[in-house]
């Protein structure tokens, strides 16, 4: 396996990632930690989404000692409500949190670089020149501050086909 980004079309990577997250959601599975570090490309140039629910299970059962806790790289891709939950008692992840993280990850894939700050809403990111209209429009919906307003993965797939 190799890391995300090597030798294949970035739109294909985004579409395959959307298919993978949609597949999980259709089977009532919430990933809980979608970000580029959990995406690999196999020998057939197919996207492989890793770490399903492992992050959440680990965080739920670890007590942090007093002092500084390292913020994981995935935090930049999480929804505002997900980041807020991590500072309080751990809440269950939701499909809407996965949708937000999918959109942030898709943006990073197309833009070719990691997010360098927390994403509070879509106004904080500029549209990459090479991003297609239909993808940009659906990503903006995915970044809605209101989790209920975010589209489901099936709607996202329909929009980017």
MODELLER restraints for C-alpha pairs under 7 A, 6 or more apart:
rsr = mdl.restraints
at = mdl.atoms
rsr.add(forms.Gaussian(group=physical.xy_distance, feature=features.Distance(at['CA:1:A'], at['CA:40:A']), mean=6.26, stdev=0.5))
rsr.add(forms.Gaussian(group=physical.xy_distance, feature=features.Distance(at['CA:1:A'], at['CA:41:A']), mean=5.64, stdev=0.5))
rsr.add(forms.Gaussian(group=physical.xy_distance, feature=features.Distance(at['CA:1:A'], at['CA:42:A']), mean=4.66, stdev=0.5))
rsr.add(forms.Gaussian(group=physical.xy_distance, feature=features.Distance(at['CA:1:A'], at['CA:43:A']), mean=6.27, stdev=0.5))
rsr.add(forms.Gaussian(group=physical.xy_distance, feature=features.Distance(at['CA:2:A'], at['CA:40:A']), mean=5.79, stdev=0.5))
rsr.add(forms.Gaussian(group=physical.xy_distance, feature=features.Distance(at['CA:2:A'], at['CA:41:A']), mean=5.36, stdev=0.5))
rsr.add(forms.Gaussian(group=physical.xy_distance, feature=features.Distance(at['CA:2:A'], at['CA:42:A']), mean=6.59, stdev=0.5))
rsr.add(forms.Gaussian(group=physical.xy_distance, feature=features.Distance(at['CA:3:A'], at['CA:39:A']), mean=6.94, stdev=0.5))
rsr.add(forms.Gaussian(group=physical.xy_distance, feature=features.Distance(at['CA:3:A'], at['CA:40:A']), mean=4.88, stdev=0.5))
rsr.add(forms.Gaussian(group=physical.xy_distance, feature=features.Distance(at['CA:3:A'], at['CA:41:A']), mean=6.01, stdev=0.5))
rsr.add(forms.Gaussian(group=physical.xy_distance, feature=features.Distance(at['CA:4:A'], at['CA:36:A']), mean=6.90, stdev=0.5))
rsr.add(forms.Gaussian(group=physical.xy_distance, feature=features.Distance(at['CA:4:A'], at['CA:39:A']), mean=5.92, stdev=0.5))
rsr.add(forms.Gaussian(group=physical.xy_distance, feature=features.Distance(at['CA:4:A'], at['CA:40:A']), mean=5.23, stdev=0.5))
rsr.add(forms.Gaussian(group=physical.xy_distance, feature=features.Distance(at['CA:4:A'], at['CA:41:A']), mean=5.80, stdev=0.5))
rsr.add(forms.Gaussian(group=physical.xy_distance, feature=features.Distance(at['CA:8:A'], at['CA:45:A']), mean=6.89, stdev=0.5))
rsr.add(forms.Gaussian(group=physical.xy_distance, feature=features.Distance(at['CA:10:A'], at['CA:109:A']), mean=6.28, stdev=0.5))
rsr.add(forms.Gaussian(group=physical.xy_distance, feature=features.Distance(at['CA:10:A'], at['CA:110:A']), mean=5.80, stdev=0.5))
rsr.add(forms.Gaussian(group=physical.xy_distance, feature=features.Distance(at['CA:13:A'], at['CA:47:A']), mean=6.25, stdev=0.5))
rsr.add(forms.Gaussian(group=physical.xy_distance, feature=features.Distance(at['CA:14:A'], at['CA:106:A']), mean=5.56, stdev=0.5))
rsr.add(forms.Gaussian(group=physical.xy_distance, feature=features.Distance(at['CA:16:A'], at['CA:47:A']), mean=5.94, stdev=0.5))
rsr.add(forms.Gaussian(group=physical.xy_distance, feature=features.Distance(at['CA:17:A'], at['CA:47:A']), mean=6.40, stdev=0.5))
rsr.add(forms.Gaussian(group=physical.xy_distance, feature=features.Distance(at['CA:18:A'], at['CA:153:A']), mean=6.73, stdev=0.5))
rsr.add(forms.Gaussian(group=physical.xy_distance, feature=features.Distance(at['CA:18:A'], at['CA:157:A']), mean=6.32, stdev=0.5))
rsr.add(forms.Gaussian(group=physical.xy_distance, feature=features.Distance(at['CA:20:A'], at['CA:49:A']), mean=6.88, stdev=0.5))
rsr.add(forms.Gaussian(group=physical.xy_distance, feature=features.Distance(at['CA:21:A'], at['CA:153:A']), mean=6.98, stdev=0.5))
rsr.add(forms.Gaussian(group=physical.xy_distance, feature=features.Distance(at['CA:22:A'], at['CA:153:A']), mean=5.09, stdev=0.5))
rsr.add(forms.Gaussian(group=physical.xy_distance, feature=features.Distance(at['CA:22:A'], at['CA:154:A']), mean=6.18, stdev=0.5))
rsr.add(forms.Gaussian(group=physical.xy_distance, feature=features.Distance(at['CA:24:A'], at['CA:30:A']), mean=6.57, stdev=0.5))
rsr.add(forms.Gaussian(group=physical.xy_distance, feature=features.Distance(at['CA:30:A'], at['CA:93:A']), mean=6.84, stdev=0.5))
rsr.add(forms.Gaussian(group=physical.xy_distance, feature=features.Distance(at['CA:30:A'], at['CA:94:A']), mean=6.47, stdev=0.5))
rsr.add(forms.Gaussian(group=physical.xy_distance, feature=features.Distance(at['CA:30:A'], at['CA:95:A']), mean=6.01, stdev=0.5))
rsr.add(forms.Gaussian(group=physical.xy_distance, feature=features.Distance(at['CA:30:A'], at['CA:98:A']), mean=6.91, stdev=0.5))
rsr.add(forms.Gaussian(group=physical.xy_distance, feature=features.Distance(at['CA:31:A'], at['CA:52:A']), mean=4.81, stdev=0.5))
rsr.add(forms.Gaussian(group=physical.xy_distance, feature=features.Distance(at['CA:31:A'], at['CA:53:A']), mean=5.18, stdev=0.5))
rsr.add(forms.Gaussian(group=physical.xy_distance, feature=features.Distance(at['CA:31:A'], at['CA:98:A']), mean=6.62, stdev=0.5))
rsr.add(forms.Gaussian(group=physical.xy_distance, feature=features.Distance(at['CA:32:A'], at['CA:53:A']), mean=5.80, stdev=0.5))
rsr.add(forms.Gaussian(group=physical.xy_distance, feature=features.Distance(at['CA:32:A'], at['CA:56:A']), mean=6.41, stdev=0.5))
rsr.add(forms.Gaussian(group=physical.xy_distance, feature=features.Distance(at['CA:32:A'], at['CA:93:A']), mean=5.74, stdev=0.5))
rsr.add(forms.Gaussian(group=physical.xy_distance, feature=features.Distance(at['CA:32:A'], at['CA:98:A']), mean=6.10, stdev=0.5))
rsr.add(forms.Gaussian(group=physical.xy_distance, feature=features.Distance(at['CA:33:A'], at['CA:55:A']), mean=6.48, stdev=0.5))
rsr.add(forms.Gaussian(group=physical.xy_distance, feature=features.Distance(at['CA:33:A'], at['CA:74:A']), mean=6.74, stdev=0.5))
rsr.add(forms.Gaussian(group=physical.xy_distance, feature=features.Distance(at['CA:34:A'], at['CA:98:A']), mean=6.67, stdev=0.5))
rsr.add(forms.Gaussian(group=physical.xy_distance, feature=features.Distance(at['CA:34:A'], at['CA:101:A']), mean=5.59, stdev=0.5))
rsr.add(forms.Gaussian(group=physical.xy_distance, feature=features.Distance(at['CA:34:A'], at['CA:102:A']), mean=6.23, stdev=0.5))
rsr.add(forms.Gaussian(group=physical.xy_distance, feature=features.Distance(at['CA:35:A'], at['CA:74:A']), mean=5.59, stdev=0.5))
rsr.add(forms.Gaussian(group=physical.xy_distance, feature=features.Distance(at['CA:35:A'], at['CA:77:A']), mean=6.09, stdev=0.5))
rsr.add(forms.Gaussian(group=physical.xy_distance, feature=features.Distance(at['CA:35:A'], at['CA:101:A']), mean=6.60, stdev=0.5))
rsr.add(forms.Gaussian(group=physical.xy_distance, feature=features.Distance(at['CA:35:A'], at['CA:105:A']), mean=5.32, stdev=0.5))
rsr.add(forms.Gaussian(group=physical.xy_distance, feature=features.Distance(at['CA:36:A'], at['CA:105:A']), mean=5.96, stdev=0.5))
rsr.add(forms.Gaussian(group=physical.xy_distance, feature=features.Distance(at['CA:38:A'], at['CA:49:A']), mean=5.92, stdev=0.5))
rsr.add(forms.Gaussian(group=physical.xy_distance, feature=features.Distance(at['CA:38:A'], at['CA:50:A']), mean=5.03, stdev=0.5))
rsr.add(forms.Gaussian(group=physical.xy_distance, feature=features.Distance(at['CA:38:A'], at['CA:51:A']), mean=6.25, stdev=0.5))
rsr.add(forms.Gaussian(group=physical.xy_distance, feature=features.Distance(at['CA:39:A'], at['CA:47:A']), mean=6.64, stdev=0.5))
rsr.add(forms.Gaussian(group=physical.xy_distance, feature=features.Distance(at['CA:39:A'], at['CA:48:A']), mean=5.69, stdev=0.5))
rsr.add(forms.Gaussian(group=physical.xy_distance, feature=features.Distance(at['CA:39:A'], at['CA:49:A']), mean=4.79, stdev=0.5))
rsr.add(forms.Gaussian(group=physical.xy_distance, feature=features.Distance(at['CA:39:A'], at['CA:50:A']), mean=6.06, stdev=0.5))
rsr.add(forms.Gaussian(group=physical.xy_distance, feature=features.Distance(at['CA:40:A'], at['CA:47:A']), mean=5.86, stdev=0.5))
rsr.add(forms.Gaussian(group=physical.xy_distance, feature=features.Distance(at['CA:40:A'], at['CA:48:A']), mean=5.07, stdev=0.5))
rsr.add(forms.Gaussian(group=physical.xy_distance, feature=features.Distance(at['CA:40:A'], at['CA:49:A']), mean=6.55, stdev=0.5))
rsr.add(forms.Gaussian(group=physical.xy_distance, feature=features.Distance(at['CA:41:A'], at['CA:47:A']), mean=4.75, stdev=0.5))
rsr.add(forms.Gaussian(group=physical.xy_distance, feature=features.Distance(at['CA:41:A'], at['CA:48:A']), mean=5.86, stdev=0.5))
rsr.add(forms.Gaussian(group=physical.xy_distance, feature=features.Distance(at['CA:42:A'], at['CA:48:A']), mean=6.83, stdev=0.5))
rsr.add(forms.Gaussian(group=physical.xy_distance, feature=features.Distance(at['CA:60:A'], at['CA:90:A']), mean=6.49, stdev=0.5))
rsr.add(forms.Gaussian(group=physical.xy_distance, feature=features.Distance(at['CA:75:A'], at['CA:83:A']), mean=6.93, stdev=0.5))
rsr.add(forms.Gaussian(group=physical.xy_distance, feature=features.Distance(at['CA:76:A'], at['CA:115:A']), mean=6.53, stdev=0.5))
rsr.add(forms.Gaussian(group=physical.xy_distance, feature=features.Distance(at['CA:76:A'], at['CA:117:A']), mean=6.02, stdev=0.5))
rsr.add(forms.Gaussian(group=physical.xy_distance, feature=features.Distance(at['CA:76:A'], at['CA:118:A']), mean=4.61, stdev=0.5))
rsr.add(forms.Gaussian(group=physical.xy_distance, feature=features.Distance(at['CA:76:A'], at['CA:119:A']), mean=6.57, stdev=0.5))
rsr.add(forms.Gaussian(group=physical.xy_distance, feature=features.Distance(at['CA:77:A'], at['CA:101:A']), mean=5.06, stdev=0.5))
rsr.add(forms.Gaussian(group=physical.xy_distance, feature=features.Distance(at['CA:77:A'], at['CA:104:A']), mean=5.37, stdev=0.5))
rsr.add(forms.Gaussian(group=physical.xy_distance, feature=features.Distance(at['CA:77:A'], at['CA:105:A']), mean=6.58, stdev=0.5))
rsr.add(forms.Gaussian(group=physical.xy_distance, feature=features.Distance(at['CA:78:A'], at['CA:97:A']), mean=6.86, stdev=0.5))
rsr.add(forms.Gaussian(group=physical.xy_distance, feature=features.Distance(at['CA:78:A'], at['CA:100:A']), mean=6.64, stdev=0.5))
rsr.add(forms.Gaussian(group=physical.xy_distance, feature=features.Distance(at['CA:78:A'], at['CA:101:A']), mean=5.10, stdev=0.5))
rsr.add(forms.Gaussian(group=physical.xy_distance, feature=features.Distance(at['CA:79:A'], at['CA:97:A']), mean=5.63, stdev=0.5))
rsr.add(forms.Gaussian(group=physical.xy_distance, feature=features.Distance(at['CA:79:A'], at['CA:100:A']), mean=5.58, stdev=0.5))
rsr.add(forms.Gaussian(group=physical.xy_distance, feature=features.Distance(at['CA:79:A'], at['CA:101:A']), mean=6.45, stdev=0.5))
rsr.add(forms.Gaussian(group=physical.xy_distance, feature=features.Distance(at['CA:80:A'], at['CA:120:A']), mean=6.12, stdev=0.5))
rsr.add(forms.Gaussian(group=physical.xy_distance, feature=features.Distance(at['CA:82:A'], at['CA:97:A']), mean=6.53, stdev=0.5))
rsr.add(forms.Gaussian(group=physical.xy_distance, feature=features.Distance(at['CA:85:A'], at['CA:91:A']), mean=5.84, stdev=0.5))
rsr.add(forms.Gaussian(group=physical.xy_distance, feature=features.Distance(at['CA:96:A'], at['CA:147:A']), mean=5.45, stdev=0.5))
rsr.add(forms.Gaussian(group=physical.xy_distance, feature=features.Distance(at['CA:96:A'], at['CA:150:A']), mean=6.35, stdev=0.5))
rsr.add(forms.Gaussian(group=physical.xy_distance, feature=features.Distance(at['CA:99:A'], at['CA:142:A']), mean=5.99, stdev=0.5))
rsr.add(forms.Gaussian(group=physical.xy_distance, feature=features.Distance(at['CA:99:A'], at['CA:153:A']), mean=6.78, stdev=0.5))
rsr.add(forms.Gaussian(group=physical.xy_distance, feature=features.Distance(at['CA:100:A'], at['CA:142:A']), mean=5.27, stdev=0.5))
rsr.add(forms.Gaussian(group=physical.xy_distance, feature=features.Distance(at['CA:100:A'], at['CA:143:A']), mean=5.48, stdev=0.5))
rsr.add(forms.Gaussian(group=physical.xy_distance, feature=features.Distance(at['CA:103:A'], at['CA:139:A']), mean=5.29, stdev=0.5))
rsr.add(forms.Gaussian(group=physical.xy_distance, feature=features.Distance(at['CA:103:A'], at['CA:142:A']), mean=6.05, stdev=0.5))
rsr.add(forms.Gaussian(group=physical.xy_distance, feature=features.Distance(at['CA:108:A'], at['CA:114:A']), mean=5.37, stdev=0.5))
rsr.add(forms.Gaussian(group=physical.xy_distance, feature=features.Distance(at['CA:108:A'], at['CA:115:A']), mean=6.32, stdev=0.5))
rsr.add(forms.Gaussian(group=physical.xy_distance, feature=features.Distance(at['CA:110:A'], at['CA:131:A']), mean=6.78, stdev=0.5))
rsr.add(forms.Gaussian(group=physical.xy_distance, feature=features.Distance(at['CA:111:A'], at['CA:128:A']), mean=6.05, stdev=0.5))
rsr.add(forms.Gaussian(group=physical.xy_distance, feature=features.Distance(at['CA:121:A'], at['CA:143:A']), mean=5.57, stdev=0.5))
rsr.add(forms.Gaussian(group=physical.xy_distance, feature=features.Distance(at['CA:121:A'], at['CA:144:A']), mean=6.48, stdev=0.5))
rsr.add(forms.Gaussian(group=physical.xy_distance, feature=features.Distance(at['CA:121:A'], at['CA:145:A']), mean=6.21, stdev=0.5))
rsr.add(forms.Gaussian(group=physical.xy_distance, feature=features.Distance(at['CA:122:A'], at['CA:140:A']), mean=5.60, stdev=0.5))
rsr.add(forms.Gaussian(group=physical.xy_distance, feature=features.Distance(at['CA:122:A'], at['CA:143:A']), mean=5.64, stdev=0.5))
rsr.add(forms.Gaussian(group=physical.xy_distance, feature=features.Distance(at['CA:134:A'], at['CA:159:A']), mean=6.49, stdev=0.5))
rsr.add(forms.Gaussian(group=physical.xy_distance, feature=features.Distance(at['CA:134:A'], at['CA:160:A']), mean=6.18, stdev=0.5))
rsr.add(forms.Gaussian(group=physical.xy_distance, feature=features.Distance(at['CA:135:A'], at['CA:160:A']), mean=5.90, stdev=0.5))
rsr.add(forms.Gaussian(group=physical.xy_distance, feature=features.Distance(at['CA:138:A'], at['CA:156:A']), mean=6.56, stdev=0.5))
rsr.add(forms.Gaussian(group=physical.xy_distance, feature=features.Distance(at['CA:138:A'], at['CA:159:A']), mean=6.97, stdev=0.5))
rsr.add(forms.Gaussian(group=physical.xy_distance, feature=features.Distance(at['CA:141:A'], at['CA:150:A']), mean=5.68, stdev=0.5))
rsr.add(forms.Gaussian(group=physical.xy_distance, feature=features.Distance(at['CA:141:A'], at['CA:151:A']), mean=6.74, stdev=0.5))
rsr.add(forms.Gaussian(group=physical.xy_distance, feature=features.Distance(at['CA:142:A'], at['CA:150:A']), mean=4.86, stdev=0.5))
rsr.add(forms.Gaussian(group=physical.xy_distance, feature=features.Distance(at['CA:142:A'], at['CA:151:A']), mean=6.17, stdev=0.5))
rsr.add(forms.Gaussian(group=physical.xy_distance, feature=features.Distance(at['CA:144:A'], at['CA:150:A']), mean=5.90, stdev=0.5))
